[in-house]
Amino acid sequence: MIGLGIETSCDETSLGIVKDGKELLSLKIFSQIDLHKPFRGIVPEIASRAHLEKINPLLSEVLEEAEVSLSDLDYVAVTRSPGLTGSLMIGAQLARCIHSVYGTPIVPLCHLQAHFAVLQLEGVEPVFPALGLLLSGGNSAIYKIPHFGRMETVGDTLDDALGEAFDKVAGQLSLPYPGGPPIETEASKYRPEPKEKELLPPLLRNLEQDRVAFSFSGLKTAVSHLLAKQPDLPVPRVCYHFQNTAFELVERNLKRAVSITGIRRILAGGGVMANSTLKARLEAYAKKNSLEFFSPQKKIYCTDNGAMVAALGYYLFRQGYSKSLDFTVSPVRQETYI
């Protein structure tokens, strides 16, 4: 079974073709980073225009590389939520056009779930139940996943997402946008002293013991105050302590989610999981506690991409899920399909 995945939720235009939900035939991504870099954030109008300009050429490229034609597709999966409405509409319209000409079933889906389905492209079997840890520029949450097509929120962010915090702190330190890679690079240069005191206060220190939640707005403020009081602090040291404080909350929440749900299989995804320090920390925690932990080995699978959409679409389509031309897009995530 061959499926096309279309991803245009934010600032990546991406199409992927996948066979049987686990074999990648082609993946193309156009990143809009350079377009949004002057603004240090995503400009919705610029994003939607770039999607419109790039989506058809990318479609030609993935079809050529995969050596398939549109008539060969068994389904076309497309991100319908969450994301920027104007951007989502571009991908949705391409899916509708393919359906109108070739009658190809449309599988509109939530791309947050697709971040976990992409692991099947690296040989991870779809075994459930599992916990889903999602860390990106727009999301920081942990879900209980009974099966593909359904997620139940265990804990969500109270304000900002971790990826956004990276971007904002990078700006405070005059580091490039997006902030994730340069902060990780700078942090890796610092070697803390034995028993070195943390520069930043722990996050959500008074959170109830039976609750899972993220919050990173206070961390951005804490870094701002720190730099105002000690402007000569070395950038690598600040980056190291920023990461350590943020990742401590991630690990603490994951521990609580495992304790609350009793689920010992963890799927992790999202752009922030490309951070090797975070990945190593969570892998060490899982190994110490005999947990199953899976996150993308290829960094390209951490970002929003068409291959993950095609992979999730395969499982949803096999279970009988598809929609007609009048499906809608939404900026709000959809946790249940089937």
PAZAPA-4460 file (N, C-alpha, C; in steps of 0.05 Angstrom, whole numbers, plus 32768, in hexadecimal, padded with zeros to 4 digits):
% residues 338
    n_x    n_y    n_z   ca_x   ca_y   ca_z    c_x    c_y    c_z   seq   type   mol
   8011   7FE8   8000   8000   8000   8000   8012   8019   8000     1      M     A
   800D   802B   7FEE   801E   8043   7FEA   800D   805B   7FF1     2      I     A
   8019   806C   8003   800B   8084   800B   801C   809D   8009     3      G     A
   800F   80B3   8003   801C   80CD   8003   8015   80DC   801C     4      L     A
   8029   80E9   8029   8024   80F9   8040   802A   8116   803A     5      G     A
   8018   8128   8042   801B   8145   803D   801C   8153   8058     6      I     A
   8031   8163   805C   8034   8171   8076   8039   818F   8070     7      E     A
   8026   81A0   8078   8029   81BD   8075   801E   81CC   808D     8      T     A
   8023   81C1   80A5   8016   81CC   80BC   8022   81E6   80C6     9      S     A
   803C   81EA   80C0   804A   8202   80CA   805E   820D   80B6    10      C     A
   8078   8208   80BA   808C   8214   80A9   809D   8200   809A    11      D     A
   8093   81E8   8097   80A0   81D5   8085   808B   81CB   8071    12      E     A
   8092   81CD   8057   8082   81C0   8043   808F   81A5   803D    13      T     A
   8080   8190   8042   808C   8175   8040   8078   8161   8034    14      S     A
   8082   8150   8022   8073   813A   8017   8084   8121   8019    15      L     A
   8077   810B   8020   8085   80F2   8022   8074   80DB   8017    16      G     A
   8081   80C7   800C   8073   80B0   8002   807D   8097   8011    17      I     A
   806B   8088   801C   8071   8072   802D   8062   8059   8024    18      V     A
   8070   8042   8025   8063   8028   801E   805E   8018   8037    19      K     A
   8045   800F   8039   803D   7FFE   8050   8042   800A   806B    20      D     A
   8043   8024   806D   8046   8031   8086   8061   8030   8093    21      G     A
   8075   8023   8086   808F   8020   8092   80A7   8022   8080    22      K     A
   80A2   8024   8066   80B8   8026   8053   80B7   8041   8045    23      E     A
   80CC   8051   8049   80CD   806C   803D   80D6   806A   8020    24      L     A
   80C5   8074   800E   80CC   8075   7FF1   80D8   8090   7FE9    25      L     A
   80CE   80A5   7FF6   80D8   80C0   7FF0   80CE   80D4   8005    26      S     A
   80E0   80E7   800B   80D8   80FC   801E   80E6   8116   8015    27      L     A
   80D6   812B   8012   80E0   8145   800A   80D6   815A   801E    28      K     A
   80E8   816C   8026   80E0   8181   8038   80EC   819B   802F    29      I     A
   80DB   81B0   802E   80E4   81CB   802A   80E1   81D9   8045    30      F     A
   80F8   81E1   8050   80F7   81EF   806A   80F6   820D   8065    31      S     A
   80E5   821B   8074   80E1   8238   8071   80F2   8248   8085    32      Q     A
   8105   823B   8092   8114   8249   80A7   8120   8264   809D    33      I     A
   812C   8264   8086   8138   827D   807C   8123   8293   8077    34      D     A
   810B   828B   8071   80F6   829F   806C   80ED   82AC   8086    35      L     A
   80ED   829D   809C   80E3   82A7   80B5   80F9   82B1   80C8    36      H     A
   8111   82AB   80C1   8128   82B2   80D3   8129   82D0   80DA    37      K     A
   8124   82E2   80C7   8125   82FF   80CE   8111   8306   80E4    38      P     A
   80FC   82F7   80E7   80E7   82FD   80FA   80EA   82EC   8114    39      F     A
   80FC   82D9   8114   8101   82C7   812B   80E7   82BA   8134    40      R     A
   80D7   82B2   8121   80BE   82A5   8126   80AF   82A1   810C    41      G     A
   809A   8291   810D   808A   828A   80F5   8076   82A0   80EF    42      I     A
   8077   82AA   80D6   8063   82BE   80CD   804F   82AE   80BC    43      V     A
   8036   82AC   80C5   8022   829B   80B7   801F   82A0   809A    44      P     A
   801E   82BA   8092   8019   82C0   8076   8031   82B7   8064    45      E     A
   8049   82BB   806E   8061   82B2   8060   8060   8294   805D    46      I     A
   8059   8287   8073   8058   8269   8073   8045   825E   805E    47      A     A
   802D   8269   805D   8019   825E   804B   8020   8263   802D    48      S     A
   802C   827A   8028   8035   8281   800D   804B   826E   8004    49      R     A
   805D   8269   8016   8074   8257   800F   8069   823A   800A    50      A     A
   8056   8231   8019   804A   8217   8014   803E   8216   7FF8    51      H     A
   8030   822B   7FF1   8022   822C   7FD7   8036   822B   7FC0    52      L     A
   804D   8238   7FC4   8062   8238   7FAF   8071   821E   7FAC    53      E     A
   8075   8210   7FC2   8087   81F9   7FC2   8079   81DE   7FC0    54      K     A
   805F   81DC   7FC6   8052   81C2   7FC9   8051   81B2   7FAF    55      I     A
   804B   81BF   7F99   8049   81B0   7F80   8065   81A6   7F76    56      N     A
   8079   81B7   7F77   8094   81AC   7F6F   809D   8195   7F81    57      P     A
   8097   8196   7F9B   809E   8180   7FAD   808E   8167   7FA6    58      L     A
   8075   816A   7F9E   8065   8153   7F96   8072   8145   7F7E    59      L     A
   807B   8154   7F6B   8088   8148   7F53   80A2   813A   7F5B    60      S     A
   80B1   8145   7F6E   80CA   8139   7F77   80C6   811F   7F85    61      E     A
   80B2   811D   7F97   80AF   8104   7FA6   80A4   80EE   7F94    62      V     A
   8093   80F5   7F82   8088   80E1   7F6F   809E   80D6   7F5D    63      L     A
   80B0   80E8   7F54   80C6   80DF   7F43   80D9   80CD   7F53    64      E     A
   80E0   80D5   7F6B   80F4   80C6   7F7B   80E8   80AB   7F83    65      E     A
   80CE   80AA   7F8A   80C2   8091   7F92   80BB   807F   7F7A    66      A     A
   80BC   808B   7F62   80B5   807D   7F4A   8098   8072   7F4A    67      E     A
   8086   8084   7F52   806A   807E   7F52   805B   8096   7F46    68      V     A
   8043   8091   7F3E   8032   80A7   7F33   801B   80AB   7F46    69      S     A
   800D   80C1   7F43   7FF6   80C7   7F54   7FE1   80B1   7F53    70      L     A
   7FDE   80A4   7F3C   7FCA   808F   7F39   7FD2   8076   7F49    71      S     A
   7FEB   8074   7F51   7FF4   805D   7F61   7FEE   805F   7F7F    72      D     A
   7FE6   8076   7F88   7FE2   807B   7FA5   7FC9   806D   7FAF    73      L     A
   7FCB   805F   7FC5   7FB4   8053   7FD2   7FA5   8066   7FE4    74      D     A
   7FB3   807A   7FEF   7FA7   808E   8000   7FBA   80A7   8000    75      Y     A
   7FAE   80BE   8006   7FBE   80D6   800B   7FB7   80E0   8027    76      V     A
   7FCB   80E0   8038   7FC8   80EA   8053   7FD2   8107   8055    77      A     A
   7FC3   8117   8064   7FCA   8134   8065   7FC5   813E   8081    78      V     A
   7FD6   8150   808A   7FD3   815C   80A4   7FBB   816F   80A3    79      T     A
   7FA8   816B   80B5   7F91   817D   80B8   7F92   818D   80D2    80      R     A
   7FA2   8184   80E5   7FA4   8192   80FE   7FBD   8188   810D    81      S     A
   7FC6   8197   8121   7FC2   81B4   8124   7FD6   81C3   8113    82      P     A
   7FD4   81DD   8112   7FE7   81ED   8103   7FDB   8208   80FB    83      G     A
   7FE9   8215   80E9   7FE0   822F   80DF   7FCA   8229   80CA    84      L     A
   7FB3   8236   80CD   7F9C   822F   80BC   7FA3   8233   809E    85      T     A
   7FAF   824A   8097   7FB6   824F   807B   7FC9   823A   8070    86      G     A
   7FDC   8231   8080   7FEF   821D   8077   7FE2   8202   8074    87      S     A
   7FD1   81FB   8087   7FC3   81E1   8085   7FB2   81DF   806C    88      L     A
   7FA6   81F6   8065   7F94   81F6   804D   7FA3   81EF   8034    89      M     A
   7FBD   81F6   8031   7FCC   81F0   8019   7FCF   81D2   8015    90      I     A
   7FD7   81C4   802B   7FD9   81A7   8029   7FBF   819A   8025    91      G     A
   7FAA   81A4   8032   7F90   8198   802F   7F85   819A   8012    92      A     A
   7F8B   81B1   8006   7F81   81B5   7FEB   7F8F   81A2   7FD7    93      Q     A
   7FA9   819D   7FDC   7FB7   8189   7FCA   7FAB   816E   7FCD    94      L     A
   7FA5   8166   7FE6   7F98   814C   7FEA   7F7D   814A   7FDC    95      A     A
   7F6E   8160   7FDE   7F53   8160   7FD0   7F56   815E   7FB2    96      R     A
   7F6A   816C   7FA7   7F6E   816B   7F8A   7F75   814E   7F81    97      C     A
   7F87   8141   7F90   7F8E   8125   7F89   7F76   8113   7F8A    98      I     A
   7F66   8117   7F9F   7F4E   8106   7FA1   7F3A   810C   7F8A    99      H     A
   7F37   8125   7F83   7F24   812D   7F6E   7F2B   8120   7F53   100      S     A
   7F45   811F   7F4E   7F4E   8115   7F33   7F50   80F6   7F33   101      V     A
   7F5B   80EB   7F49   7F61   80CE   7F49   7F4F   80BE   7F5C   102      Y     A
   7F3E   80CB   7F6B   7F2D   80BC   7F7E   7F3C   80B1   7F96   103      G     A
   7F54   80BA   7F9A   7F65   80B0   7FB0   7F59   80B7   7FCB   104      T     A
   7F55   80A4   7FDD   7F4A   80AA   7FF8   7F5B   80BE   8007   105      P     A
   7F4E   80D0   8015   7F5C   80E4   8025   7F5C   80DC   8042   106      I     A
   7F73   80DE   804F   7F76   80D7   806C   7F80   80F1   807A   107      V     A
   7F6D   8102   8082   7F76   811A   8091   7F7C   8113   80AE   108      P     A
   7F92   811D   80B8   7F9A   8114   80D3   7FA8   812A   80E3   109      L     A
   7FAC   8124   80FD   7FBB   8136   810F   7FD8   812F   810E   110      C     A
   7FE9   8143   8106   8005   813C   8102   8014   8137   811C   111      H     A
   8008   813E   8133   8015   8138   814D   8017   811A   8150   112      L     A
   8002   810C   8149   8003   80EE   814B   8018   80E3   8137   113      Q     A
   801B   80F1   8120   802E   80E7   810C   804B   80E7   8115   114      A     A
   8051   80F8   8129   806C   80F8   8133   8073   80DE   8141   115      H     A
   805F   80CF   8149   8064   80B5   8156   8064   809E   8140   116      F     A
   8053   80A2   812C   8051   808E   8117   806B   808D   8106   117      A     A
   807A   80A3   8105   8092   80A3   80F4   80A7   808F   80FE   118      V     A
   80A5   8087   8117   80B8   8073   8121   80B6   8058   8113   119      L     A
   809F   8053   8106   809C   803A   80F7   80AF   803A   80DF   120      Q     A
   80B7   8051   80D5   80C9   8052   80BF   80E5   804A   80C7   121      L     A
   80EA   8048   80E2   8104   803F   80EC   8102   8024   80FA   122      E     A
   80EC   8016   80F4   80E9   7FFA   80FD   80DC   7FF7   8118   123      G     A
   80D2   800C   8124   80C4   8009   813E   80A8   7FFF   8139   124      V     A
   80A1   7FE9   8145   8087   7FDD   8141   8071   7FED   814F   125      E     A
   8059   7FEF   8144   8043   7FFE   8150   8036   7FEE   8166   126      P     A
   8043   7FED   817D   8039   7FDD   8194   802D   7FF1   81A8   127      V     A
   8015   7FEB   81B2   8007   7FFD   81C4   7FFD   7FEE   81DC   128      F     A
   7FF6   7FFC   81F2   7FF7   801A   81F5   8013   8024   81F8   129      P     A
   8016   803E   81F3   8030   804C   81F5   802B   8068   81FF   130      A     A
   8040   8073   820A   8040   8090   8211   804D   809F   81FA   131      L     A
   8042   80B5   81F2   804D   80C6   81DD   8057   80E0   81E9   132      G     A
   8071   80E4   81E7   807D   80FE   81F0   8082   810F   81D8   133      L     A
   8075   8126   81D7   8077   8138   81BF   8083   8153   81C8   134      L     A
   809A   815A   81BD   80A8   8173   81C4   80AF   8181   81AA   135      L     A
   80A3   8198   81A6   80A9   81A7   818D   80A6   81C5   8192   136      S     A
   80A6   81D4   817C   80A3   81F1   817F   8088   81FA   8188   137      G     A
   8074   81E9   8183   8059   81F0   818A   804B   81DE   819E   138      G     A
   8059   81C8   81A5   804C   81B5   81B7   8060   81A9   81CB   139      N     A
   8057   81A6   81E3   8066   8197   81F8   8051   8188   8208   140      S     A
   804F   816E   8203   803A   815E   820F   8041   8141   8210   141      A     A
   8033   8133   8222   8036   8116   8224   801A   810A   8220   142      I     A
   8018   80F6   820F   7FFE   80E9   8209   7FFF   80CB   8210   143      Y     A
   7FE7   80C1   8216   7FE3   80A4   8216   7FD8   809C   81FB   144      K     A
   7FE4   8089   81EE   7FDC   8081   81D4   7FD2   8064   81D5   145      I     A
   7FB8   805F   81D5   7FAD   8044   81D4   7FB2   8036   81B9   146      P     A
   7FB1   8047   81A4   7FB7   803D   8188   7FB9   8055   8176   147      H     A
   7FC3   8052   815E   7FC4   8068   814C   7FA7   8071   8145   148      F     A
   7FA3   808A   8146   7F88   8095   8142   7F7B   809F   815C   149      G     A
   7F89   809B   8172   7F7E   80A4   818B   7F95   80AC   819E   150      R     A
   7F93   80C3   81AB   7FA5   80CC   81BF   7F96   80D8   81D7   151      M     A
   7FA0   80D3   81EF   7F94   80DF   8207   7FA9   80EF   8215   152      E     A
   7FA4   8108   821A   7FB7   811A   8226   7FBD   8112   8243   153      T     A
   7FD6   810D   8249   7FDF   8108   8265   7FE8   8122   8271   154      V     A
   7FF6   8132   8262   8000   814C   826B   8006   815E   8254   155      G     A
   8001   8178   8257   8005   818B   8241   8014   81A3   824C   156      D     A
   801B   81B5   823A   8028   81CE   8243   8014   81E2   824D   157      T     A
   801B   81F0   8262   800A   8204   826E   800D   821F   825F   158      L     A
   8022   8222   824F   8027   823B   8241   8037   8236   8227   159      D     A
   8051   8238   8229   8061   8236   8210   806C   8219   820C   160      D     A
   8073   8214   81F4   807F   81FA   81ED   809D   81FC   81F0   161      A     A
   80AB   81E6   81F3   80C8   81E6   81F8   80D7   81F1   81E0   162      L     A
   80CE   81EA   81C8   80DC   81F4   81B0   80DB   8212   81AE   163      G     A
   80C4   821E   81B6   80C2   823B   81B6   80D5   8247   81CB   164      E     A
   80D8   823A   81E2   80EA   8244   81F6   8107   8245   81EC   165      A     A
   810E   8230   81DD   8129   822F   81D0   812D   8248   81BE   166      F     A
   8119   824D   81AE   811B   8264   819B   811D   827F   81A9   167      D     A
   810D   8283   81BE   810E   829C   81CC   8128   82A0   81DC   168      K     A
   8131   828B   81E9   814A   828D   81F8   8162   8291   81E5   169      V     A
   8161   8284   81CE   8176   8289   81BA   8177   82A6   81B2   170      A     A
   815F   82B3   81B0   815E   82CF   81A9   816B   82E0   81BF   171      G     A
   8165   82D9   81D8   8171   82E8   81EF   8190   82E6   81EF   172      Q     A
   819A   82D0   81E5   81B7   82CB   81E4   81C4   82D3   81CA   173      L     A
   81B4   82DF   81B8   81BE   82E7   819D   81C8   82CF   818D   174      S     A
   81BA   82B9   8190   81C0   82A1   8181   81AD   829F   8169   175      L     A
   81B4   8290   8154   81A3   828F   813C   8188   8282   8142   176      P     A
   8175   8287   812F   815B   827B   812F   815B   8265   8119   177      Y     A
   814E   824E   811F   8141   8246   8138   8155   823F   814D   178      P     A
   814C   8240   8166   815F   8240   817D   8169   8225   8185   179      G     A
   815B   820F   817E   8163   81F5   8187   817F   81ED   8182   180      G     A
   8188   81EC   8168   81A3   81E3   8162   81B9   81F4   816E   181      P     A
   81B7   820F   816C   81CD   821F   8178   81CF   821D   8196   182      P     A
   81B8   821B   81A4   81B9   8218   81C1   81C6   81FD   81C8   183      I     A
   81BE   81E8   81BA   81CA   81CD   81BF   81E8   81CE   81BA   184      E     A
   81F1   81DB   81A5   820D   81DD   819F   821C   81EC   81B5   185      T     A
   8211   8203   81BD   821F   8213   81D2   821F   8204   81ED   186      E     A
   820A   81F7   81F3   8208   81E8   820D   821D   81D1   820E   187      A     A
   8223   81C5   81F7   8236   81AF   81F6   8252   81B8   81FB   188      S     A
   8257   81D2   81F9   8272   81DD   81FE   8278   81E1   821C   189      K     A
   8263   81E0   822C   8267   81E6   8249   826A   81CC   8259   190      Y     A
   827D   81CD   826B   8281   81B7   827E   827D   81C1   829A   191      R     A
   8267   81B9   82A7   8261   81C4   82C2   8275   81BA   82D7   192      P     A
   8278   81CA   82EB   8288   81C2   8302   827A   81AC   8312   193      E     A
   8288   819B   8321   827B   8188   8332   8268   8195   8345   194      P     A
   8250   818B   8347   823B   8196   8359   8236   81B4   8354   195      K     A
   8238   81BC   833B   8233   81D8   8333   8215   81DF   8338   196      E     A
   8210   81F5   8344   81F5   81FE   834A   81E7   8206   8331   197      K     A
   81CD   81FF   832F   81BD   8207   8318   81BA   8225   8316   198      E     A
   81BC   8230   82FE   81B8   824D   82FB   819B   8254   82FA   199      L     A
   818A   8241   82F3   816D   8247   82EF   815C   8236   8302   200      L     A
   8146   8241   830C   8135   8232   831E   8126   821B   8310   201      P     A
   8120   8205   831F   8111   81EF   8313   80F5   81F8   830B   202      P     A
   80EB   81EC   82F6   80D1   81F3   82EB   80BA   81E4   82F9   203      L     A
   80A4   81F2   82FE   808C   81E5   830A   8093   81D6   8323   204      L     A
   80A2   81E2   8334   80AB   81D4   834C   8095   81CC   835F   205      R     A
   807E   81DB   835D   8068   81D6   836F   8051   81C7   8362   206      N     A
   8056   81BB   834B   8042   81AC   833C   803A   8193   834D   207      L     A
   8020   818E   834E   8016   8176   835D   8024   815D   8353   208      E     A
   8029   814B   8365   8039   8132   835F   802B   8120   834B   209      Q     A
   8010   8122   834A   8001   8110   8338   7FFA   811E   831E   210      D     A
   8007   8134   8317   8000   8144   82FF   8018   8146   82ED   211      R     A
   8013   8145   82D3   8027   8148   82BE   8021   8162   82AF   212      V     A
   8035   8174   82AE   8031   818D   82A0   804C   8199   8298   213      A     A
   804C   81A9   8283   8064   81B7   827A   805F   81D5   827C   214      F     A
   8074   81E4   8280   8073   8201   8280   808F   820C   827B   215      S     A
   8091   821D   8267   80AC   8227   8260   80AD   8245   825E   216      F     A
   8097   8253   8263   8097   8270   8261   80A8   827B   8278   217      S     A
   80A6   826F   8290   80B6   8278   82A6   80D4   8274   82A2   218      G     A
   80DB   8260   8293   80F7   825B   828D   8103   8271   827C   219      L     A
   80F4   827A   8268   80FD   8290   8257   8101   82A9   8268   220      K     A
   80EE   82AE   827A   80F1   82C5   828C   8109   82C3   829E   221      T     A
   810D   82AB   82A9   8124   82A6   82BB   813E   82AC   82AD   222      A     A
   8140   82A3   8294   8159   82A8   8284   815D   82C6   8280   223      V     A
   8147   82D4   827A   8148   82F1   8276   8152   82FF   828F   224      S     A
   8147   82F7   82A6   8150   8304   82BF   816D   82FD   82C5   225      H     A
   8175   82E4   82C0   8190   82DB   82C5   81A4   82EC   82B4   226      L     A
   819D   82F0   829B   81AF   8300   8289   81B0   831D   8291   227      L     A
   819A   8327   829C   8199   8343   82A5   81AB   8347   82BD   228      A     A
   81AC   8333   82CF   81BC   8335   82E7   81D9   832E   82E2   229      K     A
   81DE   831B   82D0   81F9   8312   82CA   81FE   8311   82AC   230      Q     A
   8200   8329   82A0   8202   832B   8283   821C   831E   8278   231      P     A
   8230   831A   8289   8249   830F   827F   824B   82F0   8281   232      D     A
   8235   82E3   8288   8235   82C6   8289   823C   82BA   826E   233      L     A
   824D   82A6   826C   8253   829A   8253   823A   828D   8246   234      P     A
   8237   8291   822D   8220   8286   821F   821E   8268   8222   235      V     A
   8233   8259   821F   8231   823C   8222   8226   8234   823E   236      P     A
   822E   8242   8252   8225   823C   826D   8207   8240   8270   237      R     A
   81FD   8257   8265   81E1   825C   8266   81D1   8247   8256   238      V     A
   81DB   8240   823F   81CD   822C   822E   81CD   8211   823D   239      C     A
   81E2   820A   8249   81E3   81F0   8258   81CE   81F0   826E   240      Y     A
   81CD   8205   827E   81BA   8205   8294   819D   8208   828A   241      H     A
   8199   8216   8274   817E   8218   8268   8174   81FC   8260   242      F     A
   8185   81EE   8252   817D   81D3   8249   8179   81C1   8261   243      Q     A
   818A   81C2   8274   8189   81B0   828B   816F   81B4   829B   244      N     A
   8167   81CE   829E   814E   81D4   82AC   8136   81CB   829C   245      T     A
   8136   81D0   8282   811F   81C8   8272   811D   81A9   8270   246      A     A
   8133   819C   826D   8133   817F   826A   812C   8170   8284   247      F     A
   8133   817D   829A   812B   8171   82B4   810D   816F   82B6   248      E     A
   80FE   8184   82AD   80E1   8183   82AE   80D7   816D   829B   249      L     A
   80E3   816A   8284   80DA   8156   8271   80DD   813A   827D   250      V     A
   80F4   8135   8289   80F9   811A   8295   80E6   8116   82AD   251      E     A
   80E2   812A   82BD   80D1   8128   82D5   80B4   8121   82CC   252      R     A
   80AB   812F   82B7   8090   8129   82AD   808D   810E   82A1   253      N     A
   80A2   8104   8293   80A1   80EA   8288   80A0   80D5   829E   254      L     A
   80AF   80D9   82B3   80AE   80C6   82CA   8092   80C5   82D6   255      K     A
   8086   80DD   82D9   806B   80DE   82E4   8056   80D0   82D2   256      R     A
   8059   80D5   82B8   8046   80C8   82A5   8048   80AA   82A6   257      A     A
   8060   80A0   82A8   8064   8083   82AA   8057   8079   82C4   258      V     A
   805B   8087   82DA   8050   807F   82F3   8032   8080   82F3   259      S     A
   8026   8095   82E8   8009   8099   82E8   7FFB   8084   82D6   260      I     A
   8006   807F   82BE   7FF9   806E   82AB   8001   8051   82AD   261      T     A
   8019   804C   82B7   8023   8030   82B8   802E   8027   829D   262      G     A
   802E   8039   8289   8038   8032   826E   8056   8035   826D   263      I     A
   8064   8020   8263   8081   8020   8263   808D   8020   8247   264      R     A
   807D   8027   8234   8087   802A   8218   8083   8048   8210   265      R     A
   8099   8055   8208   8098   8071   8203   80A1   8077   81E6   266      I     A
   8090   8086   81D8   8097   8090   81BD   809B   80AE   81BF   267      L     A
   80B1   80B8   81B5   80B8   80D4   81B8   80BC   80E0   819C   268      A     A
   80B3   80F9   8198   80B6   8106   817E   80B3   8124   8180   269      G     A
   80B6   8131   816A   80B6   814F   8169   80D1   815A   8165   270      G     A
   80D3   8173   815C   80EC   817F   8155   8100   8180   816C   271      G     A
   80F7   8183   8185   810A   8185   819B   8118   816B   81A0   272      V     A
   810C   8154   8198   8119   813A   819B   8131   8137   818A   273      M     A
   8137   814A   8178   8150   8149   8169   8167   8151   817B   274      A     A
   8162   815C   8192   8177   8163   81A5   8184   814B   81B1   275      N     A
   819D   8146   81AC   81AB   812E   81B4   81AE   812C   81D2   276      S     A
   81B0   8143   81E0   81B3   8142   81FD   8199   8139   820A   277      T     A
   8182   8143   8200   8168   813A   820B   8164   811C   8205   278      L     A
   816A   8115   81EC   8166   80F9   81E5   8176   80E6   81F6   279      K     A
   818F   80ED   81FB   81A1   80DC   820B   8197   80DB   8228   280      A     A
   818C   80F1   8232   8182   80F2   824D   816A   80E0   8251   281      R     A
   8158   80E1   823E   813F   80D1   8240   8146   80B3   823B   282      L     A
   8158   80AE   8229   8160   8092   8224   816D   8086   823D   283      E     A
   817D   8096   824B   818A   808C   8264   8175   8087   8279   284      A     A
   8161   8099   827C   814B   8095   828F   813C   807B   8289   285      Y     A
   8136   8077   826F   8127   805F   8267   8136   8046   826C   286      A     A
   8150   8046   8266   8161   802E   826A   8163   8028   8288   287      K     A
   8166   803C   8298   8169   8038   82B5   8150   802C   82C1   288      K     A
   8139   8032   82B5   811F   8029   82C0   8112   8013   82AF   289      N     A
   8122   8007   829D   8118   7FF1   828C   80FF   7FF8   827D   290      S     A
   80FF   8010   8271   80E9   8019   8260   80F1   8016   8243   291      L     A
   80DC   8013   8232   80E1   8014   8215   80DF   8032   820C   292      E     A
   80F3   803C   81FF   80F4   8058   81F7   80FC   8059   81DA   293      F     A
   80EC   8067   81C9   80F2   8069   81AD   80EF   8086   81A4   294      F     A
   8103   8090   8196   8101   80AB   818A   8110   80A9   816F   295      S     A
   810A   80BB   815C   8116   80B9   8142   8134   80B9   8142   296      P     A
   8140   80A7   8133   815D   80A7   8131   8166   80BC   811C   297      Q     A
   8156   80C0   8108   815C   80D5   80F4   814F   80EF   80FD   298      K     A
   815F   8104   80FE   8154   811E   8107   813F   8129   80F5   299      K     A
   8140   8121   80DB   812C   812B   80C8   8110   8121   80D0   300      I     A
   810F   810A   80DE   80F5   80FF   80E6   80EA   810E   80FF   301      Y     A
   80FB   811E   810C   80F1   812D   8123   80E1   8145   811A   302      C     A
   80E8   8151   8104   80DA   8168   80FA   80C0   8160   80ED   303      T     A
   80AE   8173   80E8   8096   816D   80D9   809D   8164   80BD   304      D     A
   8091   814E   80B4   8099   8143   809A   8082   8132   808E   305      N     A
   8082   8130   8074   806D   8121   8067   806E   8103   806B   306      G     A
   8086   80F8   8071   8088   80DB   8075   8079   80D2   808D   307      A     A
   807A   80E2   80A3   806C   80DA   80BB   804E   80DB   80B7   308      M     A
   8045   80EE   80A6   8028   80F0   80A0   801F   80D8   8090   309      V     A
   802F   80D0   807D   8029   80B8   806D   8029   809F   807E   310      A     A
   803C   809D   8091   803D   8086   80A2   8025   8083   80B4   311      A     A
   801C   8099   80C0   8004   8098   80D1   7FEC   8093   80BF   312      L     A
   7FEB   80A0   80A8   7FD4   809C   8096   7FD0   807F   808E   313      G     A
   7FE6   8070   808C   7FE4   8053   8085   7FD3   8044   809B   314      Y     A
   7FDA   8049   80B4   7FCC   803B   80C9   7FAF   8043   80CC   315      Y     A
   7FAA   805D   80C8   7F8E   8067   80CA   7F7E   805C   80B3   316      L     A
   7F89   805D   809B   7F7B   8054   8083   7F74   8036   8085   317      F     A
   7F87   8026   808F   7F83   8009   8092   7F6C   8004   80A5   318      R     A
   7F67   8016   80B7   7F51   8012   80CB   7F37   801F   80C1   319      Q     A
   7F36   8027   80A7   7F1E   8030   809B   7F19   804E   809D   320      G     A
   7F2D   805D   80A5   7F29   807A   80A8   7F31   8089   808F   321      Y     A
   7F1E   8099   8085   7F23   80AB   806F   7F0D   80C0   806E   322      S     A
   7F11   80D6   8060   7EFD   80EB   805F   7EF8   80F3   8042   323      K     A
   7EE2   8101   803E   7EDB   810C   8024   7EE7   8127   8020   324      S     A
   7EE0   8134   800A   7EEC   814E   8003   7EE7   8164   8017   325      L     A
   7ED1   8161   8026   7EC9   8177   8038   7ED6   8176   8053   326      D     A
   7EEC   8168   8057   7EF9   8168   8071   7F04   8184   8076   327      F     A
   7F07   818A   808F   7F10   81A5   8097   7F2C   81A4   80A4   328      T     A
   7F39   81BB   80A4   7F52   81BD   80B3   7F4D   81CD   80CC   329      V     A
   7F5F   81CA   80DF   7F5B   81D7   80F9   7F75   81DD   8107   330      S     A
   7F77   81F4   8115   7F8F   81FA   8124   7F91   81EA   813E   331      P     A
   7F7B   81DC   8144   7F79   81CD   815E   7F7F   81B0   8158   332      V     A
   7F8E   81A3   816A   7F95   8187   8166   7F7C   8175   8169   333      R     A
   7F7C   815F   815B   7F66   814C   815D   7F73   8132   8167   334      Q     A
   7F69   8129   817F   7F76   8113   818C   7F6A   80F8   8185   335      E     A
   7F51   80F8   817B   7F43   80DF   8175   7F38   80DE   8159   336      T     A
   7F3E   80C9   814A   7F33   80C4   812F   7F23   80AB   812E   337      Y     A
   7F2E   8096   8139   7F20   807C   8137   7F22   806E   8153   338      I     A
***
